[in-house]
């Protein structure tokens, strides 16, 4: 296994959603390893690239985690159902601009989901390049999915890597291991010693 801590200086690397989630939520097993990796990105020791789809997945995951933490569901499914039931007030409003969403009242989703947006506002602090889809990205993702048997989302992220000539990925997803041209780097699990 290639460890995040062993990535050579100067490496260009795609960052998968799980790495950012582990860091943002201070994951018990993988948070520390991801925190060390993020520190290297911030210093410019490693060049990070974040596909826009990863930011979308990150926001969704953090929203679900925040709603669950605040008691609005016991799992992702319940948190999603809560959002669907809670948001008709917003959906039914004729908004003219994004700023109109800030005027939805004290009981709006805006006031339920706060930590997610605080964290998302810190994305520029990671010192990474946000990469948008290129003309060939979606088509390449279909080819990658078909050839290597990857799920659509993973193939899409791999296609971003291919589109931007980045041949390394920071991830904890073993599915990327099937790609011969993409080297995976994974977080180390924190070892907890128990005294007897």
Secondary structure, 3 states (H helix, E strand, C coil): CCEHHHCCCCCEEEECHHHHHHHHCCCCCCHHHHHHHHHHHHHCCCEEEEEHHHHHHHHHHHHHHHHHHCCCCCCHHHHHHHHHHHCHHHHCCCCCCHHHHHHCCCCCHHHHCCHHHHHHCCHHHHCCEEECCCCCHHHHHHHHHHHHCCCHHHHHHHHHHHHCCCCEEECCCHHHHHCCCCEEEECCCCCCCCCC
